[in-house]
Amino acid sequence: MATITPSTDFSAHPAKSGISAKSTTRDPRLDFYRGIAMFIILVAHIPGNWWVAWIPARFGFSDATEIFVFCSGMASAIAFGRSYDKSGWWFGTARVVFRVWQVYWAHIALFFFIAMMIAAVDAYGGYEKSYANGLNLGHFFNDPMPQIVGLFTLTYVPNYFDILPMYLGILALMPILMLLAGVSFWLTAGFSVALWLVANLGLLPLSAEPWSDREWFFNPFGWQLLFFTGFAFMRGWLPAPPISKALVWFCVAFLVISAPFGSWKVLMWLNAASPELASLIRGTWSSLGEFRDKTEFGALRYLHFLALAYLGYAAAGDGGHRLIATGTGAGAAIWRQVLRVITKVGQQSLAVFVFSMALARVIGFALDHTSRDAWIVSMANLVGFGLIIAVAYLAGWFKSAPWKGRAK
């Protein structure tokens, strides 16, 4: 048995990679695509938002959640992997525990803030619609004491509040994966794949509420496979795939062919063109249920995201050079500013995510009491984008601790 000491090599003999081997710096692709995911997540969580008809989830198996989890795995390889390399397993694990602590309290604060908003609207707004029941929080308000205990112990995970608990579960697995990595990369990979397989067999369910058999909407034992895939690429445990036209066209073909099987929207379009083919595909939907399942992260979601990720990887260019505007014209200046803004949002993803989840409910409430015509909904989305951008810059400003170097 390997002895874990501060000098233990956790690299597991990383392969040479075009992404990074034991990377210690931010990758421009990481923050850019995670920033894109933050905008999509806001759109997806605004109630009654017709923009949601055009997010990636409407055109295939995977969606912005996969982008967020995969990029978080890559970011963790930089942040936590460096701690494991420099300080050993114990101090690396301490760094992970500290992050778990931060995410845990972000989850608790997010729930109580949204619960407070809903309570205020339902109690003092004088509206017939119950916003508490709209989020399935009736049990919480009717019998709060056991639900508060369940909330803090993560045995009560209400609807809408399920992403951060999944992230907490994945982070809690990292010390185990890094312990195995000190022995062999293949041991680490085998453990991750085996855990995913067991989860997909339905053997590792996590109860979301005591009064029903509802499970966590995102099972961390399944989703960890995607997280640690991103982690492994950034650590250099997995080599970056070559950029080739053949692979690009293969991924495009897979996305196009699989679209009707993963998207009701595409299937509806296909039905208008070929009802016979659409009927044939519709008959296979039930048989593919387990493979496109979102709770345990089915295999088709994994393959679909990997195809999308490869196209994003190829589009960004070697080292993400296409995400770095170097021109001098007006177009380059605009592109440079767009990249800067999206990247900033990706860098502050936790603060932006927590804020956007609360903001989405506020925007939904505002739309309930105005209208949902195209102009107003579009303005609501754009205002939301502006607000999460402002939060990203504000969070970055606080993290820079500007007061430390400021003289009286």
Sequence and secondary structure as in RCSB ss.txt:
>XXXX:A:sequence
MATITPSTDFSAHPAKSGISAKSTTRDPRLDFYRGIAMFIILVAHIPGNWWVAWIPARFGFSDATEIFVFCSGMA
SAIAFGRSYDKSGWWFGTARVVFRVWQVYWAHIALFFFIAMMIAAVDAYGGYEKSYANGLNLGHFFNDPMPQIVG
LFTLTYVPNYFDILPMYLGILALMPILMLLAGVSFWLTAGFSVALWLVANLGLLPLSAEPWSDREWFFNPFGWQL
LFFTGFAFMRGWLPAPPISKALVWFCVAFLVISAPFGSWKVLMWLNAASPELASLIRGTWSSLGEFRDKTEFGAL
RYLHFLALAYLGYAAAGDGGHRLIATGTGAGAAIWRQVLRVITKVGQQSLAVFVFSMALARVIGFALDHTSRDAW
IVSMANLVGFGLIIAVAYLAGWFKSAPWKGRAK
>XXXX:A:secstr
     TT   S S    SS SS  S  HHHHHHHHHHHHHHHHHHSTT GGGGGSGGGGSS  HHHHHHHHHHHH
HHHHHHHHHHHHHHHHHHHHHHHHHHHHHHHHHHHHHHHHHHHHHHHHHS  SS HHHHTT HHHHHSHHHHHHH
HHHTS   TT  HHHHHHHHHHHHHHHHHHHTT HHHHHHHHHHHHHHHHTT S  BS TTS  B SS HHHHHH
HHHHHHHHHHTSS      HHHHHHHHHHHHHHHHHH HHHHHHHHHH HHHHHHHHTTTGGGGGGG TTTT HH
HHHHHHHHHHHHHHHH GGGGGGS    SHHHHHHHHHHHHHHHHHHTHHHHHHHHHHHHHHHHHHHHTS   HH
HHHHHHHHHHHHHHHHHHHHHHHHT GGGG   
